[in-house]
């Protein structure tokens, strides 16, 4: 059984031109010719081609491939052992590359594209990615989550710092508002709640009144959010939740 150059090209998924080149340089000379002088490849030729393509896949130049295959000291088992060693090394390299990519993906899961030093400088001892998996599980299929990811991925250290400063300024003013005895349904409280909603829209996603209501409930029911807002002033989480409801009602009227 022998095969034409076109058939071999299809088998091996290489070009006819490549097979012609291998023949011209003596790397793969067909063992037969047709009466018309056309190349015909036998099973032994196909075995050699398989070896050539393997070494080429690993990046060996053609002259080295020829030296390996024509080594009189090597037998088929030696080629198999060498190939196993090379494949093992390549698998290890690819595994390291995969791990590096995985780490890069994790680092960007919440769009936090900062060095460890920058993260500490901006967020202190709070890890901005601590709840990445939970956030993705809870909101991953929403357009709001996708938009938040797109925006956050572009933010620099200066952007995150500016955002933090805005939150700190808002918190100080809300603290003063509560110290003045402003009720959650008062105009100042509702205005602060609306400012809070606009801050989310500005930095992350379009925060509708309905979404804002849901966030307000979460600020009270989720101890982590409640702790964050109550650290600005005890009771602020509940006060803000009620102000968000009052603001939504006012704006919907």
Beta strands, then each sheet from edge to edge (+ up, - down):
strand 1: 3-4
strand 2: 32-33
strand 3: 39-41
sheet 1: 1+ 3- 2+
end
